[in-house]
Amino acid sequence: MTPSPTSVELRPLAIGEIIDRAATFWRAHLKPLFVLCLGFDLLNYIAVKAFTLAMTRTVGVLPGLGRAPAGTDPTQALTQSGIMLGLMLVLYVFLVWNFWVATTAAARYVIPARLGEPVRPSEGLRRAVSRLGTLTATYLLSIGWSVGVTLLLCLPGSVVMGLGVVAAVTGKGSGGSTALSIALIIIGAIVLGVGALAAVLWYFLRFMLLPPVLAMEDVGAWAAFKRSGALLKGRVEPGFMGRGTVRAMVLSTVVGGILIAVSLVSGLPAWIVRLAYGGNLLDPAAQAAIPQALLVPAELLQVVGQSFFTPLSFVVSAFFYVDMRVRREGLDLERRIATAEPAAPSP
């Protein structure tokens, strides 16, 4: 039996309480969350599989990876690398978009259930489909915003690498200049990698509450974009841990660590098959020769394992959305007033 809204306790929660209650909710609703998540994970698997086949057939054996034939034309090598990067970019954009759709569908199920309202998993899926246009438009806005942040964070590493290249070109024949240029290029590459990683983390942190907003609030793309940022901005209690972004970062780190560990464990059968039959993991030709009759079941086992635990991240983001609304907008008081029984009229 679904509890009534008046029986649900709503109050500001500490970070540990959010994780604990989210884990309890996830265990109690494991079956519907698993079914809801499995379809999206299978769609991701199909996309990754199609990308792998397209890369193998279109690009072939990549120069510098595996058994690249001697005397490969530099222009052809550059073209192949460009095709590979383009396919990877398309795949990444699709996977993140599908993640937002899945999180929106799950949030539409989790949040009403958290508030004690009757809800079915199919309602979350219908909500995600009905908001697909707005979600896609908001996603494009987030990509545009993240491009600027990525360029800014990657600028220091790019400048250092550029200085290294300039030192290598202008100091040809000098041992000291060569060592300096190599050092600058290595340091620049490290700084560039750190900046790119920070940009990815910033993106998922900044838009952590975007799917719950789209799931629960009837707002447009631009309003949802601003709304998700406004809920995270500033602090909700004294101290460093009182900042919304810091709380979101801690929650994302804890849940991300759990999901990475689960992915590694559930992916062991697939990695064993790849190593046993493919040998060199960096050789596309060797990996393409792996019998799909063995590889596909091992990969599907990983997908099923992830589908059990991935909803935990959806539940955490939904609970965090409710908590931020309780802290910033008094959602608990609003619901108490809405569900309070009217006073009996005086005689």
C-alpha positions as CSV (number, residue, x, y, z in Angstrom):
1,M,0.0,0.0,0.0
2,T,1.3,3.4,-0.9
3,P,1.5,5.7,2.1
4,S,-0.4,9.0,2.1
5,P,1.5,12.2,1.7
6,T,0.9,13.1,5.4
7,S,2.7,10.0,6.5
8,V,6.0,10.9,4.7
9,E,8.6,12.8,6.7
10,L,10.1,15.7,4.9
11,R,12.9,17.6,6.5
12,P,16.4,18.8,5.5
13,L,18.7,15.7,5.3
14,A,22.5,15.4,5.9
15,I,24.5,13.9,3.1
16,G,24.8,10.6,4.9
17,E,21.0,10.5,5.4
18,I,20.4,11.1,1.7
19,I,22.6,8.2,0.7
20,D,21.1,5.9,3.4
21,R,17.5,6.7,2.5
22,A,18.3,6.5,-1.3
23,A,19.8,3.1,-0.8
24,T,16.8,1.9,1.3
25,F,14.4,3.2,-1.4
26,W,16.5,1.5,-4.1
27,R,16.3,-1.8,-2.4
28,A,12.6,-1.5,-1.7
29,H,11.9,-0.6,-5.4
30,L,14.6,-2.7,-7.0
31,K,12.4,-4.6,-9.5
32,P,10.6,-1.6,-11.1
33,L,13.8,0.4,-11.2
34,F,15.7,-2.5,-12.8
35,V,13.1,-2.9,-15.5
36,L,13.0,0.8,-16.1
37,C,16.8,1.1,-16.4
38,L,17.4,-2.1,-18.4
39,G,15.8,-0.8,-21.6
40,F,18.1,2.3,-21.6
41,D,21.2,0.2,-20.8
42,L,20.4,-2.1,-23.6
43,L,20.0,0.9,-25.9
44,N,23.5,2.1,-24.8
45,Y,24.9,-1.4,-25.5
46,I,23.5,-1.4,-29.0
47,A,24.9,2.0,-29.6
48,V,28.4,1.0,-28.4
49,K,28.3,-2.2,-30.4
50,A,27.3,-0.3,-33.5
51,F,30.1,2.1,-32.9
52,T,32.6,-0.7,-32.5
53,L,31.6,-2.3,-35.7
54,A,31.5,1.0,-37.6
55,M,35.0,1.8,-36.4
56,T,36.4,-1.6,-37.3
57,R,34.9,-1.6,-40.8
58,T,35.4,2.1,-41.6
59,V,38.7,2.8,-40.0
60,G,40.2,-0.6,-40.0
61,V,43.6,-1.1,-38.4
62,L,44.5,2.3,-36.9
63,P,48.1,3.5,-37.4
64,G,50.0,3.3,-34.2
65,L,47.6,0.8,-32.6
66,G,48.3,-2.9,-33.2
67,R,49.5,-4.1,-36.6
68,A,49.5,-0.9,-38.7
69,P,51.0,-1.7,-42.2
70,A,54.4,-0.3,-42.9
71,G,54.5,2.8,-45.2
72,T,51.0,3.9,-44.3
73,D,50.0,7.2,-46.1
74,P,50.1,10.0,-43.5
75,T,47.0,11.6,-45.2
76,Q,45.1,8.3,-44.9
77,A,46.2,7.9,-41.3
78,L,45.0,11.4,-40.5
79,T,41.7,10.7,-42.2
80,Q,41.2,7.5,-40.3
81,S,42.0,9.2,-37.0
82,G,39.5,12.0,-37.8
83,I,36.8,9.4,-38.6
84,M,37.5,7.6,-35.3
85,L,37.3,10.8,-33.3
86,G,34.1,11.9,-35.0
87,L,32.4,8.5,-34.3
88,M,33.6,8.7,-30.7
89,L,32.1,12.2,-30.3
90,V,28.7,11.1,-31.8
91,L,28.7,8.1,-29.5
92,Y,29.5,10.2,-26.4
93,V,26.8,12.8,-27.2
94,F,24.2,10.0,-27.6
95,L,25.2,8.2,-24.4
96,V,24.9,11.3,-22.3
97,W,21.6,12.2,-23.9
98,N,20.2,8.7,-23.2
99,F,21.5,9.1,-19.6
100,W,19.5,12.3,-19.2
101,V,16.3,10.6,-20.6
102,A,16.7,7.6,-18.3
103,T,17.3,9.9,-15.3
104,T,14.2,11.9,-16.2
105,A,12.1,8.8,-16.4
106,A,13.4,7.4,-13.1
107,A,13.0,10.8,-11.3
108,R,9.3,10.9,-12.4
109,Y,8.8,7.6,-10.6
110,V,11.1,8.1,-7.6
111,I,10.1,11.6,-6.5
112,P,6.3,11.0,-6.3
113,A,7.0,7.7,-4.5
114,R,9.3,9.6,-2.1
115,L,6.5,12.1,-1.4
116,G,4.1,9.2,-0.7
117,E,2.0,9.6,-3.9
118,P,0.8,6.6,-5.9
119,V,2.9,6.2,-9.1
120,R,3.9,3.5,-11.6
121,P,7.2,3.1,-13.5
122,S,5.3,3.5,-16.8
123,E,4.3,7.1,-15.8
124,G,8.0,8.0,-15.6
125,L,8.6,6.6,-19.1
126,R,5.6,8.5,-20.5
127,R,6.8,11.7,-18.8
128,A,10.3,11.3,-20.4
129,V,8.8,10.7,-23.8
130,S,6.4,13.7,-23.5
131,R,9.3,15.9,-22.5
132,L,11.7,14.6,-25.1
133,G,11.8,17.8,-27.2
134,T,12.4,20.1,-24.2
135,L,14.9,17.7,-22.8
136,T,16.8,17.6,-26.1
137,A,16.8,21.4,-26.4
138,T,18.1,21.7,-22.8
139,Y,20.7,19.1,-23.5
140,L,22.0,21.1,-26.5
141,L,22.1,24.2,-24.3
142,S,24.1,22.3,-21.8
143,I,26.6,21.1,-24.5
144,G,27.0,24.7,-25.7
145,W,27.7,25.9,-22.2
146,S,30.1,23.1,-21.5
147,V,32.1,23.7,-24.6
148,G,33.1,27.1,-23.3
149,V,34.0,25.7,-19.9
150,T,36.0,22.9,-21.5
151,L,38.0,25.4,-23.6
152,L,38.7,27.5,-20.5
153,L,39.9,24.5,-18.4
154,C,41.9,23.1,-21.3
155,L,43.6,26.4,-22.2
156,P,46.5,26.2,-19.7
157,G,47.5,22.7,-20.9
158,S,47.2,23.7,-24.6
159,V,49.4,26.8,-24.0
160,V,52.1,24.7,-22.3
161,M,52.0,22.1,-25.1
162,G,52.2,24.9,-27.7
163,L,55.2,26.3,-26.0
164,G,56.8,22.9,-26.1
165,V,56.2,22.5,-29.9
166,V,57.5,26.0,-30.5
167,A,60.7,25.2,-28.5
168,A,61.1,22.0,-30.5
169,V,60.8,23.8,-33.8
170,T,63.0,26.8,-33.0
171,G,65.6,24.9,-31.1
172,K,66.4,22.1,-33.6
173,G,69.8,20.5,-33.1
174,S,70.2,21.8,-29.5
175,G,70.1,19.1,-26.8
176,G,68.9,21.5,-24.1
177,S,66.1,22.9,-26.2
178,T,65.0,19.3,-27.1
179,A,64.8,18.3,-23.5
180,L,62.9,21.5,-22.6
181,S,60.4,21.0,-25.4
182,I,59.8,17.3,-24.4
183,A,59.3,18.3,-20.8
184,L,56.9,21.1,-21.8
185,I,54.9,18.8,-24.1
186,I,54.6,16.1,-21.3
187,I,53.6,18.6,-18.7
188,G,51.2,20.3,-21.1
189,A,49.6,16.9,-21.9
190,I,49.1,16.1,-18.2
191,V,47.6,19.6,-17.5
192,L,45.4,19.2,-20.5
193,G,44.2,15.8,-19.4
194,V,43.4,17.1,-15.9
195,G,41.5,20.0,-17.4
196,A,39.5,17.7,-19.7
197,L,38.6,15.5,-16.7
198,A,37.6,18.5,-14.7
199,A,35.4,19.7,-17.5
200,V,33.6,16.3,-17.6
201,L,33.1,16.3,-13.9
202,W,31.9,19.9,-13.9
203,Y,29.3,19.0,-16.6
204,F,27.7,16.2,-14.7
205,L,27.8,18.2,-11.4
206,R,26.3,21.4,-12.9
207,F,23.4,19.5,-14.5
208,M,22.8,16.9,-11.8
209,L,19.4,18.3,-11.0
210,L,18.3,19.0,-14.6
211,P,16.5,15.6,-15.1
212,P,14.5,15.9,-11.9
213,V,13.5,19.5,-12.9
214,L,12.3,18.3,-16.3
215,A,10.5,15.3,-14.7
216,M,8.6,17.3,-12.1
217,E,8.2,20.9,-13.3
218,D,6.4,22.1,-16.5
219,V,9.0,24.5,-17.7
220,G,10.7,25.2,-21.0
221,A,14.3,24.4,-22.0
222,W,15.8,27.7,-21.0
223,A,13.9,27.9,-17.7
224,A,14.9,24.3,-16.9
225,F,18.5,25.2,-17.7
226,K,18.5,28.1,-15.3
227,R,16.4,26.3,-12.7
228,S,18.8,23.4,-12.3
229,G,21.6,25.9,-11.7
230,A,19.7,28.0,-9.3
231,L,18.9,25.0,-7.1
232,L,22.6,24.2,-6.7
233,K,23.9,27.7,-6.4
234,G,25.1,29.2,-3.1
235,R,24.9,27.5,0.3
236,V,22.1,25.9,2.2
237,E,23.8,25.8,5.7
238,P,26.9,27.2,7.4
239,G,30.3,25.7,6.6
240,F,32.1,24.4,3.6
241,M,29.8,21.4,3.3
242,G,26.8,23.7,3.2
243,R,27.4,24.7,-0.4
244,G,25.1,23.1,-2.8
245,T,27.8,22.3,-5.3
246,V,30.0,20.7,-2.6
247,R,27.1,18.5,-1.4
248,A,26.4,17.5,-5.0
249,M,30.1,16.7,-5.5
250,V,30.2,14.4,-2.5
251,L,27.0,12.6,-3.5
252,S,28.3,12.1,-7.1
253,T,31.7,10.9,-5.9
254,V,30.2,8.3,-3.5
255,V,27.7,7.0,-6.0
256,G,30.2,7.1,-8.9
257,G,32.7,5.1,-6.9
258,I,30.0,2.4,-6.2
259,L,29.0,2.3,-9.9
260,I,32.6,2.0,-11.1
261,A,33.3,-0.8,-8.7
262,V,30.1,-2.7,-9.9
263,S,31.0,-2.1,-13.5
264,L,34.5,-3.5,-13.0
265,V,33.2,-6.6,-11.3
266,S,30.3,-7.3,-13.7
267,G,32.7,-6.6,-16.7
268,L,35.2,-9.3,-15.7
269,P,33.7,-12.0,-17.9
270,A,33.9,-9.7,-21.0
271,W,37.5,-8.7,-20.2
272,I,38.5,-12.3,-19.8
273,V,37.0,-13.2,-23.2
274,R,38.8,-10.2,-24.8
275,L,42.1,-11.1,-23.3
276,A,41.8,-14.8,-24.0
277,Y,40.7,-14.4,-27.7
278,G,41.8,-10.9,-28.6
279,G,45.2,-10.6,-26.9
280,N,46.2,-7.0,-27.5
281,L,43.3,-4.8,-26.3
282,L,44.7,-1.9,-28.4
283,D,44.5,-3.8,-31.6
284,P,41.1,-3.3,-33.3
285,A,41.8,-6.2,-35.8
286,A,42.5,-8.6,-32.9
287,Q,39.4,-7.5,-31.0
288,A,37.2,-7.8,-34.1
289,A,38.3,-11.4,-34.5
290,I,36.8,-12.4,-31.1
291,P,33.9,-14.8,-31.5
292,Q,30.7,-12.8,-30.9
293,A,28.9,-15.9,-29.7
294,L,31.2,-15.6,-26.6
295,L,31.6,-11.9,-26.3
296,V,28.0,-10.8,-26.6
297,P,26.7,-13.0,-23.7
298,A,29.6,-11.7,-21.5
299,E,28.8,-8.1,-22.4
300,L,25.1,-8.6,-21.8
301,L,25.9,-10.0,-18.3
302,Q,27.7,-6.7,-17.6
303,V,24.7,-4.7,-18.9
304,V,22.3,-6.7,-16.6
305,G,24.7,-6.2,-13.6
306,Q,24.9,-2.5,-14.2
307,S,21.1,-2.2,-14.6
308,F,20.7,-3.4,-11.0
309,F,22.9,-0.7,-9.6
310,T,22.7,2.2,-12.0
311,P,19.2,3.2,-10.6
312,L,21.0,4.1,-7.3
313,S,22.4,7.2,-9.0
314,F,19.0,8.1,-10.3
315,V,17.5,7.7,-6.8
316,V,20.2,9.8,-5.2
317,S,19.8,12.7,-7.7
318,A,16.0,12.6,-7.1
319,F,16.4,12.6,-3.3
320,F,18.9,15.4,-3.6
321,Y,16.4,17.4,-5.7
322,V,13.7,17.0,-3.0
323,D,16.2,17.9,-0.3
324,M,17.2,21.1,-2.1
325,R,13.6,22.1,-2.5
326,V,12.9,21.5,1.2
327,R,15.9,23.6,2.1
328,R,15.4,26.4,-0.4
329,E,11.7,26.6,-0.9
330,G,10.1,24.9,2.2
331,L,8.6,22.0,0.2
332,D,7.9,20.2,3.5
333,L,5.9,23.1,4.8
334,E,4.1,23.5,1.5
335,R,3.0,19.9,1.5
336,R,1.9,20.1,5.2
337,I,-0.3,23.1,4.4
338,A,-1.7,21.4,1.3
339,T,-2.6,18.1,3.1
340,A,-3.8,19.7,6.4
341,E,-7.4,19.1,7.2
342,P,-9.6,22.2,7.2
343,A,-10.6,23.4,10.7
344,A,-14.1,22.6,11.7
345,P,-16.4,25.7,11.5
346,S,-17.3,27.3,14.8
347,P,-21.0,27.1,15.9
